[in-house]
Amino acid sequence: MKLNYVISESTQSALLEIIETAYRSIPNNFFPVVYKSQVIGCISPSCLMFIQELLDQDQNEFFLIQVTKDALILSEASSHDLSLELKILAEFLRTKKVFSHWRNENFSFLREDSHEVFQLERAAFRGFGFMSHAVHINGFTDKGLLWLATRSESKTVDPGLLDNLTAGGISALETVQTCAIRELWEEAGVTSNQLKNLYPIGSLEIRRPLPQNEVHHERIFTFDLVLEEEWTPTNHDGEVHHFQKYDLEEIVNLIFADKMTQDAAVVTADFILRHSLRT
C-alpha cells in the first residue's frame, strides 16, 4: 500500500542518514568476545577486569569461558552448558553493577542459520555487546495516519519517548511471528482478526554504544499493519502511557526533534521512505 506522501530531497537525505548511521562503531578501547574464531560481541575494560577477577578465584569452575589480555573467549559447547556458565558470569557482573536494567528475561543468541548458541539475560546482551532480535510494527490507516505510542514513565529505558505502535524484544525460543502477535495484543490490543492486514517488511540492523559502557546491537524485524480508521489501540501491559495518530509530516518533525526512541526513529524513517513520493 503506497501512501504517496510527498517528500523533499533534503528530507529524504536526512531520513536516509538516520538509517545509515544507525549501525555505529564500537569504542576503540572495548575488547572482543570471540566464539569459534568469530567476534560476536564486545566488552568494556572494566567488564573484562571483573571477569578476570572471577576467573582468578581458586574455586573457579569455568570450563568454557577464558580471558586473555585482549579478549573474552567462549568455547564451543551445547547451548545448555554455555548458557549455564554465562548465567553465572552475568550474575557476578550484576553484583558489580556492570549491567543495567536487569529484566529476568532471556534472549537467545543465534547463529546465521538460526541455531541457538546460548541463552542469556537480556540486560547482559548489552553488557556483552551480543546481537539481540526485536520486532517493530508500524500501525497506520488508509488516510496515511500513523499510530505512535508514548512510552510509560515507569519504563527503565527511554521513558516518555515516542515509539512505534508496538515494539519489543524477541525472547528465547520465541519466533519473530509469535513475538509480533504477542506484542500487538499486549501493547496495543490488536486482535487476531486484524492480523490479516499485518505484512512482514524486512529487517534493519542497528548498533550503538550506550553510556553505561554497554553496546546495543539488535536486528529489528519490521512489519506494516493497516488499521481501520475508527479503531483505537488499548494497552494491556502498562508499558504505554497513551497512543496518538499523526500524519507523516508531523512524524518527520518528531523524528528530527528527537522525540522518538532511536530504534523507533530508524524504523519510522524507513516506513516514510517506503511510502513516499520524491519531489
N, C-alpha and C positions, 0 to 999 in steps of 0.2 A: 504493500500500500504506500503510495507516494503522497506526501502532504503538500508538496510543491511550495514550500516556504522559500521565499527569495532571499538569498544571502549575498552580501557583498564580497568582493575578492579579499579585502582586508580581514573581514570576519572569518572567512574560510581559512585563511592563512593562520590566524590566531587560534582557531579551534584545532587545526592540524598540529600546530606546535604543542598544544596541551597533550594531545595523544602521543606525539613523537617523543616528548620529553618525560613521559610517564615512566619510562624504563631508564633508571639513572645508575651511575657508577656507585660502587660501594666505597666507603672511606679507605684511603690508602693504608692506614695502619691496622685494618682488620685482617684476621688470619683465615685461611680457607678451611672448610670442613670437607674432607675427602672420603669418598666411598667408591671402591673398585676403580681407583685411579682417576675418578672424576670429581670435580669440585661441585658439591651440591648445596653448599651454604657458606656462611662466614660468621665469625665471632669477634667480638671486641677484645682488646688486650686484657682488660680486667676480667672478662669471662674466661679467657684462656688461663689466666693466673689462678683463678679459683678452681678450675678443673684440674690444673696441675697439683694444687693443694690437696684435693680429694684423692687423686690417683697416687700421691706420695704417701698416703697413710698406710700403716702396716697391715690393717685389715682390708686393704683394697682387694675386692673380688671382681674387678672388671677384667673381662677377657676379650671383649670386642671393641673396646674404646682405648685408644692410645693418644698420647700427646707428644709431639716433637717440639723443638724450639720455634717452629714456624707453621704448625698445622695441627688440627684435630683429625684423627684418622679413625674411621669406622670400618670394622672388618665385615666381610660378607657372612651372613647368618640367616636363620629363619626370622621372619617378621616378629614372631613371639619373643625370641631371645634378644634380638637387638632392641625391641621396644622396651623390654624389661630393664636393660641396662641404661637406656636413655632416660627412662622414667626416674630411676634412682638418681641419675646425674641431674636431671631437671629439678627434682625435689630439693637436692642440695643447693643448687644455684638459686632456687627460690628463697631459701633461708638467708642467702647472701644478698637478697634484694636485687639480683641481676635482672630478673624478668618482671615485667609489669602486667597488670590486668589479667591475673590468673583466672581461668574460666571453668576449670574442672570439665573440660570437653576435649576429646581427642580429635586430631586431624590425622589423615593418612598421608605419608609421603609416597608418591607413586613414581615408578619408572615410566619411560616413554610409552611402554606397552600397557600402561595402567595397572601393572602388577604392584602390589603393596610391598614396599621395602620395610617400613616400620610405621607404628602409630605413636603419637606424642601429643601432650597437652598443647593446645593451640597457642598459648602465650609463649611457649618455648620455641615454636616455629619462628617467631620474630627474633627471639634471642639467638637462635642458631642461623637465621637467615635462610631457612628452608622455604621452598615454594609451596604455598597452600593453594586451595582452589575455592572459588566462590561463584555465586550466581547473582546477577543484577537484572531486574525486569523493568523495562520501560513500559508504563501503562499509559495509553493515550486514546483519544476519541477521534471519531471521523472528522470532527471540526478542527483537529490539529491541536487540541489542548492536552497537555502532559500533566499527569498527576505526580507531585513530588511530596515526599514525607519529611516532616520536621522531626528529627531525632529527639527522643526524650532527654531531658536534662539529667536524668539519672544514668545515662549511658557513660561508661568509663572512657570510651573512645568517641571523639567528635560530638559531644552533647550539643543539642540545639542547632546543628547544621542541617542543611537540606540533603536529602538522599533520594535515590530512585524510589519508585512505588514500593518495591521490595528489594532487599539485598541481604545476603548472608553467606557465611562460610559453609562449605560442604564438609559435614562431619565424617569421621572414619566410617567406612563401609557404606556410605550413602552415595547414591548416584546423582549425576547432575539433574536429571529429570525429577527424581523424588525430592531433592532439595528445593528445586524451584517450586514444586507444588506445595510442599510444606511451608516454605516462606510466604508464598502468596496467601495461604489461608491464615497463618499466624499473624502476619504483619498487616495484611490488608483485607482479609475476609473474602478473598476470591474463591468462588465455589467451583465444583467440578464441571458444571455445565458451561462455565465461562472459558474453560481451558481449550475449547475448540478454536479459540482465537489467539492461542499462545504459539508464537513462532520462534524457533531457535535461530539465532543470527550468526554467532561465531564466538570468538574469544579474543581477549586483549590481555597482554602480559604487562604487569607493572612491577616496578621495584624502586624503592626509595629508602634512604636512611631515616631513622627516627631519632628524636632527641635522647631517648633512654639507652643509647648505644645498641640499638636494635635495627633490624632491616626488615621492612615489609615487602615481601616478594610474593606475588599472587597471580594466578591465571584466573581471569574473570570470564565466565561463560555468560553471554548476553542473550536476552530474549526480548521480543516485542509482544505486547499484549494489547489487542484492540478492545476497547471497553464501550459499553453503551453510554450515551450522553447523560442519562438520568441516574446512572449508578454512582454510589459514593462508597469509598473504602471504609472499612471498620477494623481497627487494630484489636488484636486479641492477646498479645504477649507483653504489653506495656512498654514496648521499645520505641513507639512512635507517639509524639505529643499531639500532632494533628496532620491532616492532609490538605493540600490545596492544588487547584488546577491553575496552570499558567500557559500562556501562549509562548511560542518559540522565541519571539523577540524578547519577552520578559526573561526567559530562561538564559538566553545568551548573556544578558546583563547580569544575571545572578552568578553565572559561571565566572565572568570577568571580575566580579566584585568579591570573589572568594567566599560566597555564601553556601557553597556546596562542599561536601566531603571531596577529597581529591579523587577518590575512586569513582564516585558518582559523577564528578565533573568530566572525567575521561569517557565514561560510558555514555553520558548525555551528549557530549561533543560529537561522539561517533554517531549517535542517533540523529542529531541535527544535520550532520553532513550527508548521511544516507537519505534523508527525507527532504532535501532542499534543492533548489534550483540556483545556479550561479548567474550573477548579473554580468 
